[in-house]
Amino acid sequence: MIKSIKAQISFSRVPVNKIIDNLITEKELKSLRFLKSVKNQLNSGASFYSAWKISVENFVGECGFSGEDAQVITGFAEQLGGTDVKNQLENCDTYAEILSLKIENLKAKSQSKIKIYNSLGILAGALVVILFI
């Protein structure tokens, strides 16, 4: 999502409400249903940041992100559309890096949990065998 926003800011320089319209139509972003809520909030007259914040908070857990993730995603929108192009592009780079690090941490955690669950499965199987002997 951030890469798409960055491309739209740097090449077409469209306003944020048009960026949201474009994001909604991208197949890869269909799971981010909060974007439709952002569009609805914008159509109701809300400012971009408040529309984004309300929508993200309403979809915590439902779109696959936690409360901590929601804070990061909300922080990303603070400068979006409110500063010059250079600062918006830097904001995109910063938050893309932050989210990449979060993804790497989640991958590492999931790998360790997979190992633990595999070990527990083997131990449970051994326990069942010992009980039948």
Beta strands, then each sheet from edge to edge (+ up, - down):
end
